[in-house]
Amino acid sequence: MENINTPQKYFEQSLEAFFHPLLSTPLPNDRLYSKGHMWIKNDSASTATIGIDHVGAYFLQPVVSVVLPHTPSRVEQNSPCAWLVLREGTIALRSAVSGIGIESNTQLLDRPYFLLDDPYASGWILRIADTSKSGNDLLSSDDFTPLFHKEMAGIREKFDAAFHKLQPVVGPTLYDGGELVKSIYEILGQKKYFEIMSRLFSKA
């Protein structure tokens, strides 16, 4: 009789549990998206707000702190507009547009979890004036959804490949035989998880 609790079976179940919330949560259709997992929403004819989409936010937990740009300052499309400090390293978030940063969400300095828990509202990052959507590479929610689903399939394959390199060291329990390992983050380890996840934000 096949043992359904083998390390491989357990990991497959963990992958399914990890990716299901991402793939089942729709992107808001009132804004545009960049391939680097940033969104832009027009506030008026001359100003817009940018932030990170829920896909990027999901991979970043927990964030230790957020570094915001000084305002006013020039912001260039596909250049860093904010930095997220994690335990394993720093992630640069790239602006979806060019323009003049006129206001940063300073609440994130004391409450970085806003960016992860509510990325489309209280977790906004920067307001920009005189925006220029240069490059014409921003996507609607309908256009971006199949792209990020394909991207998630690739990330899942990378997680699976990393897991196979760890076997037979890793199993469904901690190395000391104690509690169950409950997350992909724990199974793969901080360094490998960060290495794979950080590639999401390197796309221009």
Secondary structure, DSSP 8 states (H G I E B T S, - for coil): ---TTSHHHHHHHHHHHHHHHHHHS---TTSEE-TTSEEEEESSSSEEEEEE-HHHHHHT-S--EEE---SSEEE-TTSEEEEEE-SS-EEEEE-SSEEEEEEE-THHHH-THHHHHSTTTTT--EEEEEEE-GGG--B-HHHHHHHHHHHHHHHHHHHHHHHHHHTTS--SB-TTS-SB--SHHHHH-HHHHHHHHGGGG---
